Amino acid sequence: MTTRTRLVCRCGGAIRPRRYLTIPELCEDLDITRSTYYDWRRTGKAPRSRRLPNGSIRIDRDVYEAWLDTLIEEDN
């Protein structure tokens, strides 16, 4: 079992979880390659993301956590 780390933002001395994940951060958290992420995204299996004006993609942490919750398998 792997442990997920929380990325934090130090804003004015306060420490709080960052709201958005980058693709490399998401891939590291899930232990997948970027190509796997893009395959999932193309087929609609990845968490919803947003494209910023500069073209980079971000995943909202709340959306990511909710998406992970949908992947929990029930014991038979």
PDB file with SEQRES, HELIX, SHEET and CRYST1 records, atoms N, CA, C and O in Angstrom:
SEQRES   1 A   76  MET THR THR ARG THR ARG LEU VAL CYS ARG CYS GLY GLY          
SEQRES   2 A   76  ALA ILE ARG PRO ARG ARG TYR LEU THR ILE PRO GLU LEU          
SEQRES   3 A   76  CYS GLU ASP LEU ASP ILE THR ARG SER THR TYR TYR ASP          
SEQRES   4 A   76  TRP ARG ARG THR GLY LYS ALA PRO ARG SER ARG ARG LEU          
SEQRES   5 A   76  PRO ASN GLY SER ILE ARG ILE ASP ARG ASP VAL TYR GLU          
SEQRES   6 A   76  ALA TRP LEU ASP THR LEU ILE GLU GLU ASP ASN                  
HELIX    1 AA1 ILE A   23  LEU A   30  1                                   8    
HELIX    2 AA2 ARG A   34  ARG A   42  1                                   9    
HELIX    3 AA3 ARG A   61  ASP A   69  1                                   9    
SHEET    1 AA1 2 VAL A   8  CYS A  11  0                                        
SHEET    2 AA1 2 ALA A  14  PRO A  17 -1                                        
SHEET    1 AA2 3 TYR A  20  THR A  22  0                                        
SHEET    2 AA2 3 ILE A  57  ASP A  60 -1                                        
SHEET    3 AA2 3 ARG A  50  ARG A  51 -1                                        
CRYST1    1.000    1.000    1.000  90.00  90.00  90.00 P 1           1          
ATOM      1  N   MET A   1       0.844  -1.179   0.000  1.00  0.00           N  
ATOM      2  CA  MET A   1       0.000   0.000   0.000  1.00  0.00           C  
ATOM      3  C   MET A   1       0.885   1.237   0.000  1.00  0.00           C  
ATOM      4  O   MET A   1       1.825   1.333   0.790  1.00  0.00           O  
ATOM      5  N   THR A   2       0.587   2.185  -0.887  1.00  0.00           N  
ATOM      6  CA  THR A   2       1.372   3.401  -0.946  1.00  0.00           C  
ATOM      7  C   THR A   2       0.669   4.509  -0.178  1.00  0.00           C  
ATOM      8  O   THR A   2      -0.550   4.490  -0.007  1.00  0.00           O  
ATOM      9  N   THR A   3       1.444   5.460   0.275  1.00  0.00           N  
ATOM     10  CA  THR A   3       0.893   6.601   0.988  1.00  0.00           C  
ATOM     11  C   THR A   3       0.951   7.812   0.089  1.00  0.00           C  
ATOM     12  O   THR A   3       1.997   8.118  -0.485  1.00  0.00           O  
ATOM     13  N   ARG A   4      -0.159   8.499  -0.036  1.00  0.00           N  
ATOM     14  CA  ARG A   4      -0.181   9.705  -0.848  1.00  0.00           C  
ATOM     15  C   ARG A   4       0.276  10.878  -0.007  1.00  0.00           C  
ATOM     16  O   ARG A   4      -0.124  11.013   1.149  1.00  0.00           O  
ATOM     17  N   THR A   5       1.109  11.722  -0.579  1.00  0.00           N  
ATOM     18  CA  THR A   5       1.557  12.910   0.131  1.00  0.00           C  
ATOM     19  C   THR A   5       0.727  14.096  -0.304  1.00  0.00           C  
ATOM     20  O   THR A   5       0.297  14.184  -1.453  1.00  0.00           O  
ATOM     21  N   ARG A   6       0.510  14.992   0.612  1.00  0.00           N  
ATOM     22  CA  ARG A   6      -0.229  16.217   0.327  1.00  0.00           C  
ATOM     23  C   ARG A   6       0.750  17.301  -0.071  1.00  0.00           C  
ATOM     24  O   ARG A   6       1.670  17.618   0.682  1.00  0.00           O  
ATOM     25  N   LEU A   7       0.562  17.865  -1.238  1.00  0.00           N  
ATOM     26  CA  LEU A   7       1.371  18.993  -1.659  1.00  0.00           C  
ATOM     27  C   LEU A   7       0.804  20.234  -0.989  1.00  0.00           C  
ATOM     28  O   LEU A   7      -0.413  20.391  -0.894  1.00  0.00           O  
ATOM     29  N   VAL A   8       1.672  21.107  -0.529  1.00  0.00           N  
ATOM     30  CA  VAL A   8       1.203  22.278   0.194  1.00  0.00           C  
ATOM     31  C   VAL A   8       1.680  23.560  -0.461  1.00  0.00           C  
ATOM     32  O   VAL A   8       2.684  23.585  -1.174  1.00  0.00           O  
ATOM     33  N   CYS A   9       0.947  24.608  -0.206  1.00  0.00           N  
ATOM     34  CA  CYS A   9       1.287  25.944  -0.670  1.00  0.00           C  
ATOM     35  C   CYS A   9       1.593  26.780   0.561  1.00  0.00           C  
ATOM     36  O   CYS A   9       0.795  26.813   1.497  1.00  0.00           O  
ATOM     37  N   ARG A  10       2.720  27.445   0.574  1.00  0.00           N  
ATOM     38  CA  ARG A  10       3.064  28.329   1.687  1.00  0.00           C  
ATOM     39  C   ARG A  10       2.717  29.756   1.258  1.00  0.00           C  
ATOM     40  O   ARG A  10       3.489  30.423   0.569  1.00  0.00           O  
ATOM     41  N   CYS A  11       1.561  30.193   1.677  1.00  0.00           N  
ATOM     42  CA  CYS A  11       1.056  31.502   1.277  1.00  0.00           C  
ATOM     43  C   CYS A  11       1.048  32.432   2.485  1.00  0.00           C  
ATOM     44  O   CYS A  11       0.238  32.261   3.395  1.00  0.00           O  
ATOM     45  N   GLY A  12       1.935  33.401   2.495  1.00  0.00           N  
ATOM     46  CA  GLY A  12       1.987  34.343   3.600  1.00  0.00           C  
ATOM     47  C   GLY A  12       2.275  33.675   4.923  1.00  0.00           C  
ATOM     48  O   GLY A  12       1.777  34.116   5.959  1.00  0.00           O  
ATOM     49  N   GLY A  13       3.078  32.609   4.909  1.00  0.00           N  
ATOM     50  CA  GLY A  13       3.417  31.910   6.142  1.00  0.00           C  
ATOM     51  C   GLY A  13       2.454  30.785   6.485  1.00  0.00           C  
ATOM     52  O   GLY A  13       2.806  29.892   7.256  1.00  0.00           O  
ATOM     53  N   ALA A  14       1.238  30.807   5.925  1.00  0.00           N  
ATOM     54  CA  ALA A  14       0.268  29.751   6.209  1.00  0.00           C  
ATOM     55  C   ALA A  14       0.547  28.547   5.318  1.00  0.00           C  
ATOM     56  O   ALA A  14       0.948  28.695   4.164  1.00  0.00           O  
ATOM     57  N   ILE A  15       0.335  27.383   5.854  1.00  0.00           N  
ATOM     58  CA  ILE A  15       0.501  26.151   5.081  1.00  0.00           C  
ATOM     59  C   ILE A  15      -0.878  25.572   4.838  1.00  0.00           C  
ATOM     60  O   ILE A  15      -1.633  25.324   5.778  1.00  0.00           O  
ATOM     61  N   ARG A  16      -1.202  25.358   3.577  1.00  0.00           N  
ATOM     62  CA  ARG A  16      -2.499  24.774   3.223  1.00  0.00           C  
ATOM     63  C   ARG A  16      -2.310  23.883   2.004  1.00  0.00           C  
ATOM     64  O   ARG A  16      -1.381  24.083   1.222  1.00  0.00           O  
ATOM     65  N   PRO A  17      -3.201  22.890   1.840  1.00  0.00           N  
ATOM     66  CA  PRO A  17      -3.085  22.028   0.651  1.00  0.00           C  
ATOM     67  C   PRO A  17      -3.255  22.847  -0.620  1.00  0.00           C  
ATOM     68  O   PRO A  17      -4.104  23.736  -0.693  1.00  0.00           O  
ATOM     69  N   ARG A  18      -2.433  22.536  -1.626  1.00  0.00           N  
ATOM     70  CA  ARG A  18      -2.588  23.201  -2.924  1.00  0.00           C  
ATOM     71  C   ARG A  18      -3.884  22.758  -3.550  1.00  0.00           C  
ATOM     72  O   ARG A  18      -4.272  21.596  -3.433  1.00  0.00           O  
ATOM     73  N   ARG A  19      -4.557  23.674  -4.214  1.00  0.00           N  
ATOM     74  CA  ARG A  19      -5.859  23.373  -4.794  1.00  0.00           C  
ATOM     75  C   ARG A  19      -5.762  22.550  -6.062  1.00  0.00           C  
ATOM     76  O   ARG A  19      -6.622  21.708  -6.321  1.00  0.00           O  
ATOM     77  N   TYR A  20      -4.718  22.783  -6.862  1.00  0.00           N  
ATOM     78  CA  TYR A  20      -4.617  22.100  -8.153  1.00  0.00           C  
ATOM     79  C   TYR A  20      -3.373  21.233  -8.239  1.00  0.00           C  
ATOM     80  O   TYR A  20      -2.330  21.551  -7.667  1.00  0.00           O  
ATOM     81  N   LEU A  21      -3.504  20.119  -8.972  1.00  0.00           N  
ATOM     82  CA  LEU A  21      -2.376  19.232  -9.247  1.00  0.00           C  
ATOM     83  C   LEU A  21      -1.938  19.427 -10.692  1.00  0.00           C  
ATOM     84  O   LEU A  21      -2.761  19.688 -11.569  1.00  0.00           O  
ATOM     85  N   THR A  22      -0.658  19.300 -10.929  1.00  0.00           N  
ATOM     86  CA  THR A  22      -0.149  19.259 -12.294  1.00  0.00           C  
ATOM     87  C   THR A  22      -0.204  17.806 -12.761  1.00  0.00           C  
ATOM     88  O   THR A  22      -0.402  16.896 -11.956  1.00  0.00           O  
ATOM     89  N   ILE A  23      -0.032  17.599 -14.040  1.00  0.00           N  
ATOM     90  CA  ILE A  23      -0.023  16.225 -14.559  1.00  0.00           C  
ATOM     91  C   ILE A  23       1.127  15.415 -13.954  1.00  0.00           C  
ATOM     92  O   ILE A  23       0.902  14.273 -13.550  1.00  0.00           O  
ATOM     93  N   PRO A  24       2.347  15.954 -13.873  1.00  0.00           N  
ATOM     94  CA  PRO A  24       3.418  15.174 -13.238  1.00  0.00           C  
ATOM     95  C   PRO A  24       3.108  14.809 -11.778  1.00  0.00           C  
ATOM     96  O   PRO A  24       3.447  13.714 -11.329  1.00  0.00           O  
ATOM     97  N   GLU A  25       2.472  15.714 -11.046  1.00  0.00           N  
ATOM     98  CA  GLU A  25       2.110  15.418  -9.653  1.00  0.00           C  
ATOM     99  C   GLU A  25       1.072  14.306  -9.581  1.00  0.00           C  
ATOM    100  O   GLU A  25       1.181  13.408  -8.746  1.00  0.00           O  
ATOM    101  N   LEU A  26       0.067  14.358 -10.450  1.00  0.00           N  
ATOM    102  CA  LEU A  26      -0.956  13.322 -10.479  1.00  0.00           C  
ATOM    103  C   LEU A  26      -0.337  11.978 -10.854  1.00  0.00           C  
ATOM    104  O   LEU A  26      -0.635  10.958 -10.233  1.00  0.00           O  
ATOM    105  N   CYS A  27       0.525  11.979 -11.869  1.00  0.00           N  
ATOM    106  CA  CYS A  27       1.166  10.735 -12.309  1.00  0.00           C  
ATOM    107  C   CYS A  27       2.034  10.145 -11.198  1.00  0.00           C  
ATOM    108  O   CYS A  27       2.051   8.930 -11.003  1.00  0.00           O  
ATOM    109  N   GLU A  28       2.742  10.988 -10.481  1.00  0.00           N  
ATOM    110  CA  GLU A  28       3.567  10.502  -9.381  1.00  0.00           C  
ATOM    111  C   GLU A  28       2.697   9.916  -8.272  1.00  0.00           C  
ATOM    112  O   GLU A  28       3.019   8.869  -7.711  1.00  0.00           O  
ATOM    113  N   ASP A  29       1.598  10.593  -7.961  1.00  0.00           N  
ATOM    114  CA  ASP A  29       0.703  10.125  -6.901  1.00  0.00           C  
ATOM    115  C   ASP A  29       0.100   8.771  -7.249  1.00  0.00           C  
ATOM    116  O   ASP A  29      -0.061   7.923  -6.371  1.00  0.00           O  
ATOM    117  N   LEU A  30      -0.234   8.558  -8.518  1.00  0.00           N  
ATOM    118  CA  LEU A  30      -0.850   7.307  -8.961  1.00  0.00           C  
ATOM    119  C   LEU A  30       0.165   6.269  -9.425  1.00  0.00           C  
ATOM    120  O   LEU A  30      -0.191   5.124  -9.701  1.00  0.00           O  
ATOM    121  N   ASP A  31       1.432   6.673  -9.511  1.00  0.00           N  
ATOM    122  CA  ASP A  31       2.495   5.802 -10.009  1.00  0.00           C  
ATOM    123  C   ASP A  31       2.174   5.293 -11.416  1.00  0.00           C  
ATOM    124  O   ASP A  31       2.221   4.096 -11.697  1.00  0.00           O  
ATOM    125  N   ILE A  32       1.843   6.258 -12.291  1.00  0.00           N  
ATOM    126  CA  ILE A  32       1.567   5.952 -13.696  1.00  0.00           C  
ATOM    127  C   ILE A  32       2.441   6.854 -14.564  1.00  0.00           C  
ATOM    128  O   ILE A  32       3.003   7.840 -14.088  1.00  0.00           O  
ATOM    129  N   THR A  33       2.544   6.502 -15.838  1.00  0.00           N  
ATOM    130  CA  THR A  33       3.296   7.332 -16.775  1.00  0.00           C  
ATOM    131  C   THR A  33       2.379   8.424 -17.336  1.00  0.00           C  
ATOM    132  O   THR A  33       1.154   8.337 -17.251  1.00  0.00           O  
ATOM    133  N   ARG A  34       3.002   9.441 -17.903  1.00  0.00           N  
ATOM    134  CA  ARG A  34       2.224  10.505 -18.549  1.00  0.00           C  
ATOM    135  C   ARG A  34       1.391   9.942 -19.697  1.00  0.00           C  
ATOM    136  O   ARG A  34       0.256  10.366 -19.915  1.00  0.00           O  
ATOM    137  N   SER A  35       1.958   8.987 -20.427  1.00  0.00           N  
ATOM    138  CA  SER A  35       1.205   8.432 -21.556  1.00  0.00           C  
ATOM    139  C   SER A  35      -0.039   7.695 -21.064  1.00  0.00           C  
ATOM    140  O   SER A  35      -1.075   7.722 -21.729  1.00  0.00           O  
ATOM    141  N   THR A  36       0.049   7.042 -19.915  1.00  0.00           N  
ATOM    142  CA  THR A  36      -1.137   6.390 -19.338  1.00  0.00           C  
ATOM    143  C   THR A  36      -2.179   7.431 -18.988  1.00  0.00           C  
ATOM    144  O   THR A  36      -3.364   7.249 -19.267  1.00  0.00           O  
ATOM    145  N   TYR A  37      -1.741   8.533 -18.373  1.00  0.00           N  
ATOM    146  CA  TYR A  37      -2.687   9.612 -18.049  1.00  0.00           C  
ATOM    147  C   TYR A  37      -3.384  10.110 -19.318  1.00  0.00           C  
ATOM    148  O   TYR A  37      -4.606  10.255 -19.338  1.00  0.00           O  
ATOM    149  N   TYR A  38      -2.615  10.369 -20.370  1.00  0.00           N  
ATOM    150  CA  TYR A  38      -3.218  10.880 -21.600  1.00  0.00           C  
ATOM    151  C   TYR A  38      -4.131   9.850 -22.258  1.00  0.00           C  
ATOM    152  O   TYR A  38      -5.135  10.221 -22.866  1.00  0.00           O  
ATOM    153  N   ASP A  39      -3.802   8.567 -22.149  1.00  0.00           N  
ATOM    154  CA  ASP A  39      -4.711   7.517 -22.634  1.00  0.00           C  
ATOM    155  C   ASP A  39      -6.022   7.562 -21.859  1.00  0.00           C  
ATOM    156  O   ASP A  39      -7.101   7.519 -22.449  1.00  0.00           O  
ATOM    157  N   TRP A  40      -5.924   7.649 -20.543  1.00  0.00           N  
ATOM    158  CA  TRP A  40      -7.124   7.723 -19.700  1.00  0.00           C  
ATOM    159  C   TRP A  40      -7.938   8.964 -20.035  1.00  0.00           C  
ATOM    160  O   TRP A  40      -9.166   8.911 -20.095  1.00  0.00           O  
ATOM    161  N   ARG A  41      -7.256  10.075 -20.252  1.00  0.00           N  
ATOM    162  CA  ARG A  41      -7.946  11.328 -20.557  1.00  0.00           C  
ATOM    163  C   ARG A  41      -8.682  11.225 -21.889  1.00  0.00           C  
ATOM    164  O   ARG A  41      -9.827  11.659 -22.016  1.00  0.00           O  
ATOM    165  N   ARG A  42      -8.006  10.645 -22.879  1.00  0.00           N  
ATOM    166  CA  ARG A  42      -8.604  10.485 -24.214  1.00  0.00           C  
ATOM    167  C   ARG A  42      -9.842   9.599 -24.172  1.00  0.00           C  
ATOM    168  O   ARG A  42     -10.793   9.832 -24.919  1.00  0.00           O  
ATOM    169  N   THR A  43      -9.842   8.581 -23.304  1.00  0.00           N  
ATOM    170  CA  THR A  43     -10.958   7.639 -23.233  1.00  0.00           C  
ATOM    171  C   THR A  43     -11.971   7.993 -22.144  1.00  0.00           C  
ATOM    172  O   THR A  43     -12.913   7.239 -21.900  1.00  0.00           O  
ATOM    173  N   GLY A  44     -11.774   9.141 -21.489  1.00  0.00           N  
ATOM    174  CA  GLY A  44     -12.733   9.587 -20.475  1.00  0.00           C  
ATOM    175  C   GLY A  44     -12.593   8.905 -19.132  1.00  0.00           C  
ATOM    176  O   GLY A  44     -13.524   8.954 -18.328  1.00  0.00           O  
ATOM    177  N   LYS A  45     -11.459   8.267 -18.856  1.00  0.00           N  
ATOM    178  CA  LYS A  45     -11.264   7.559 -17.593  1.00  0.00           C  
ATOM    179  C   LYS A  45     -10.507   8.384 -16.552  1.00  0.00           C  
ATOM    180  O   LYS A  45     -10.476   8.013 -15.378  1.00  0.00           O  
ATOM    181  N   ALA A  46      -9.900   9.489 -16.962  1.00  0.00           N  
ATOM    182  CA  ALA A  46      -9.110  10.328 -16.053  1.00  0.00           C  
ATOM    183  C   ALA A  46     -10.025  11.316 -15.322  1.00  0.00           C  
ATOM    184  O   ALA A  46     -11.142  11.573 -15.771  1.00  0.00           O  
ATOM    185  N   PRO A  47      -9.561  11.867 -14.206  1.00  0.00           N  
ATOM    186  CA  PRO A  47     -10.362  12.897 -13.538  1.00  0.00           C  
ATOM    187  C   PRO A  47     -10.487  14.131 -14.431  1.00  0.00           C  
ATOM    188  O   PRO A  47      -9.606  14.418 -15.241  1.00  0.00           O  
ATOM    189  N   ARG A  48     -11.591  14.852 -14.269  1.00  0.00           N  
ATOM    190  CA  ARG A  48     -11.794  16.074 -15.051  1.00  0.00           C  
ATOM    191  C   ARG A  48     -10.648  17.046 -14.798  1.00  0.00           C  
ATOM    192  O   ARG A  48     -10.100  17.105 -13.697  1.00  0.00           O  
ATOM    193  N   SER A  49     -10.299  17.794 -15.816  1.00  0.00           N  
ATOM    194  CA  SER A  49      -9.186  18.736 -15.705  1.00  0.00           C  
ATOM    195  C   SER A  49      -9.579  20.053 -16.347  1.00  0.00           C  
ATOM    196  O   SER A  49     -10.615  20.160 -17.002  1.00  0.00           O  
ATOM    197  N   ARG A  50      -8.733  21.051 -16.148  1.00  0.00           N  
ATOM    198  CA  ARG A  50      -8.949  22.348 -16.801  1.00  0.00           C  
ATOM    199  C   ARG A  50      -7.679  22.774 -17.522  1.00  0.00           C  
ATOM    200  O   ARG A  50      -6.565  22.554 -17.049  1.00  0.00           O  
ATOM    201  N   ARG A  51      -7.879  23.382 -18.663  1.00  0.00           N  
ATOM    202  CA  ARG A  51      -6.745  23.894 -19.443  1.00  0.00           C  
ATOM    203  C   ARG A  51      -6.624  25.384 -19.156  1.00  0.00           C  
ATOM    204  O   ARG A  51      -7.577  26.143 -19.332  1.00  0.00           O  
ATOM    205  N   LEU A  52      -5.447  25.787 -18.717  1.00  0.00           N  
ATOM    206  CA  LEU A  52      -5.184  27.187 -18.410  1.00  0.00           C  
ATOM    207  C   LEU A  52      -4.892  27.963 -19.689  1.00  0.00           C  
ATOM    208  O   LEU A  52      -4.595  27.360 -20.720  1.00  0.00           O  
ATOM    209  N   PRO A  53      -4.973  29.307 -19.636  1.00  0.00           N  
ATOM    210  CA  PRO A  53      -4.704  30.106 -20.834  1.00  0.00           C  
ATOM    211  C   PRO A  53      -3.325  29.843 -21.443  1.00  0.00           C  
ATOM    212  O   PRO A  53      -3.140  30.027 -22.646  1.00  0.00           O  
ATOM    213  N   ASN A  54      -2.351  29.414 -20.625  1.00  0.00           N  
ATOM    214  CA  ASN A  54      -1.017  29.137 -21.172  1.00  0.00           C  
ATOM    215  C   ASN A  54      -0.922  27.730 -21.771  1.00  0.00           C  
ATOM    216  O   ASN A  54       0.141  27.326 -22.240  1.00  0.00           O  
ATOM    217  N   GLY A  55      -2.038  26.981 -21.755  1.00  0.00           N  
ATOM    218  CA  GLY A  55      -2.077  25.658 -22.363  1.00  0.00           C  
ATOM    219  C   GLY A  55      -1.803  24.506 -21.409  1.00  0.00           C  
ATOM    220  O   GLY A  55      -2.016  23.347 -21.764  1.00  0.00           O  
ATOM    221  N   SER A  56      -1.331  24.809 -20.195  1.00  0.00           N  
ATOM    222  CA  SER A  56      -1.060  23.717 -19.260  1.00  0.00           C  
ATOM    223  C   SER A  56      -2.364  23.215 -18.639  1.00  0.00           C  
ATOM    224  O   SER A  56      -3.371  23.923 -18.614  1.00  0.00           O  
ATOM    225  N   ILE A  57      -2.322  21.989 -18.143  1.00  0.00           N  
ATOM    226  CA  ILE A  57      -3.504  21.330 -17.601  1.00  0.00           C  
ATOM    227  C   ILE A  57      -3.357  21.212 -16.091  1.00  0.00           C  
ATOM    228  O   ILE A  57      -2.275  20.906 -15.589  1.00  0.00           O  
ATOM    229  N   ARG A  58      -4.450  21.455 -15.368  1.00  0.00           N  
ATOM    230  CA  ARG A  58      -4.476  21.299 -13.923  1.00  0.00           C  
ATOM    231  C   ARG A  58      -5.692  20.471 -13.537  1.00  0.00           C  
ATOM    232  O   ARG A  58      -6.734  20.522 -14.191  1.00  0.00           O  
ATOM    233  N   ILE A  59      -5.536  19.707 -12.460  1.00  0.00           N  
ATOM    234  CA  ILE A  59      -6.623  18.894 -11.936  1.00  0.00           C  
ATOM    235  C   ILE A  59      -6.951  19.412 -10.548  1.00  0.00           C  
ATOM    236  O   ILE A  59      -6.077  19.477  -9.683  1.00  0.00           O  
ATOM    237  N   ASP A  60      -8.208  19.780 -10.331  1.00  0.00           N  
ATOM    238  CA  ASP A  60      -8.662  20.267  -9.031  1.00  0.00           C  
ATOM    239  C   ASP A  60      -8.529  19.130  -8.021  1.00  0.00           C  
ATOM    240  O   ASP A  60      -8.986  18.016  -8.276  1.00  0.00           O  
ATOM    241  N   ARG A  61      -7.902  19.407  -6.872  1.00  0.00           N  
ATOM    242  CA  ARG A  61      -7.674  18.372  -5.866  1.00  0.00           C  
ATOM    243  C   ARG A  61      -8.986  17.728  -5.406  1.00  0.00           C  
ATOM    244  O   ARG A  61      -9.043  16.512  -5.227  1.00  0.00           O  
ATOM    245  N   ASP A  62     -10.044  18.532  -5.213  1.00  0.00           N  
ATOM    246  CA  ASP A  62     -11.333  17.971  -4.779  1.00  0.00           C  
ATOM    247  C   ASP A  62     -11.911  17.033  -5.834  1.00  0.00           C  
ATOM    248  O   ASP A  62     -12.467  15.986  -5.500  1.00  0.00           O  
ATOM    249  N   VAL A  63     -11.783  17.404  -7.102  1.00  0.00           N  
ATOM    250  CA  VAL A  63     -12.252  16.544  -8.201  1.00  0.00           C  
ATOM    251  C   VAL A  63     -11.436  15.256  -8.227  1.00  0.00           C  
ATOM    252  O   VAL A  63     -11.983  14.170  -8.418  1.00  0.00           O  
ATOM    253  N   TYR A  64     -10.130  15.385  -8.035  1.00  0.00           N  
ATOM    254  CA  TYR A  64      -9.241  14.214  -8.015  1.00  0.00           C  
ATOM    255  C   TYR A  64      -9.606  13.264  -6.877  1.00  0.00           C  
ATOM    256  O   TYR A  64      -9.707  12.054  -7.085  1.00  0.00           O  
ATOM    257  N   GLU A  65      -9.803  13.807  -5.677  1.00  0.00           N  
ATOM    258  CA  GLU A  65     -10.160  12.967  -4.525  1.00  0.00           C  
ATOM    259  C   GLU A  65     -11.505  12.280  -4.746  1.00  0.00           C  
ATOM    260  O   GLU A  65     -11.661  11.104  -4.416  1.00  0.00           O  
ATOM    261  N   ALA A  66     -12.485  13.011  -5.306  1.00  0.00           N  
ATOM    262  CA  ALA A  66     -13.796  12.415  -5.593  1.00  0.00           C  
ATOM    263  C   ALA A  66     -13.669  11.325  -6.648  1.00  0.00           C  
ATOM    264  O   ALA A  66     -14.319  10.284  -6.548  1.00  0.00           O  
ATOM    265  N   TRP A  67     -12.836  11.557  -7.658  1.00  0.00           N  
ATOM    266  CA  TRP A  67     -12.601  10.560  -8.703  1.00  0.00           C  
ATOM    267  C   TRP A  67     -11.986   9.299  -8.098  1.00  0.00           C  
ATOM    268  O   TRP A  67     -12.388   8.187  -8.439  1.00  0.00           O  
ATOM    269  N   LEU A  68     -11.013   9.468  -7.201  1.00  0.00           N  
ATOM    270  CA  LEU A  68     -10.408   8.309  -6.536  1.00  0.00           C  
ATOM    271  C   LEU A  68     -11.455   7.511  -5.764  1.00  0.00           C  
ATOM    272  O   LEU A  68     -11.433   6.280  -5.765  1.00  0.00           O  
ATOM    273  N   ASP A  69     -12.367   8.215  -5.109  1.00  0.00           N  
ATOM    274  CA  ASP A  69     -13.414   7.537  -4.335  1.00  0.00           C  
ATOM    275  C   ASP A  69     -14.310   6.679  -5.226  1.00  0.00           C  
ATOM    276  O   ASP A  69     -14.857   5.676  -4.768  1.00  0.00           O  
ATOM    277  N   THR A  70     -14.465   7.062  -6.493  1.00  0.00           N  
ATOM    278  CA  THR A  70     -15.312   6.267  -7.392  1.00  0.00           C  
ATOM    279  C   THR A  70     -14.636   4.959  -7.794  1.00  0.00           C  
ATOM    280  O   THR A  70     -15.285   4.070  -8.345  1.00  0.00           O  
ATOM    281  N   LEU A  71     -13.348   4.839  -7.524  1.00  0.00           N  
ATOM    282  CA  LEU A  71     -12.587   3.661  -7.935  1.00  0.00           C  
ATOM    283  C   LEU A  71     -12.523   2.584  -6.848  1.00  0.00           C  
ATOM    284  O   LEU A  71     -11.945   1.519  -7.062  1.00  0.00           O  
ATOM    285  N   ILE A  72     -13.111   2.857  -5.697  1.00  0.00           N  
ATOM    286  CA  ILE A  72     -13.078   1.880  -4.602  1.00  0.00           C  
ATOM    287  C   ILE A  72     -13.944   0.690  -4.963  1.00  0.00           C  
ATOM    288  O   ILE A  72     -15.111   0.836  -5.324  1.00  0.00           O  
ATOM    289  N   GLU A  73     -13.357  -0.482  -4.859  1.00  0.00           N  
ATOM    290  CA  GLU A  73     -14.086  -1.719  -5.144  1.00  0.00           C  
ATOM    291  C   GLU A  73     -14.686  -2.261  -3.848  1.00  0.00           C  
ATOM    292  O   GLU A  73     -14.039  -2.273  -2.801  1.00  0.00           O  
ATOM    293  N   GLU A  74     -15.894  -2.693  -3.942  1.00  0.00           N  
ATOM    294  CA  GLU A  74     -16.574  -3.294  -2.792  1.00  0.00           C  
ATOM    295  C   GLU A  74     -16.150  -4.750  -2.672  1.00  0.00           C  
ATOM    296  O   GLU A  74     -15.938  -5.426  -3.678  1.00  0.00           O  
ATOM    297  N   ASP A  75     -16.027  -5.231  -1.437  1.00  0.00           N  
ATOM    298  CA  ASP A  75     -15.729  -6.654  -1.221  1.00  0.00           C  
ATOM    299  C   ASP A  75     -16.956  -7.471  -1.590  1.00  0.00           C  
ATOM    300  O   ASP A  75     -18.088  -7.086  -1.298  1.00  0.00           O  
ATOM    301  N   ASN A  76     -16.718  -8.588  -2.226  1.00  0.00           N  
ATOM    302  CA  ASN A  76     -17.833  -9.467  -2.627  1.00  0.00           C  
ATOM    303  C   ASN A  76     -18.248 -10.364  -1.504  1.00  0.00           C  
ATOM    304  O   ASN A  76     -19.168 -11.167  -1.661  1.00  0.00           O  
TER     305      ASN A  76                                                      
END                                                                             
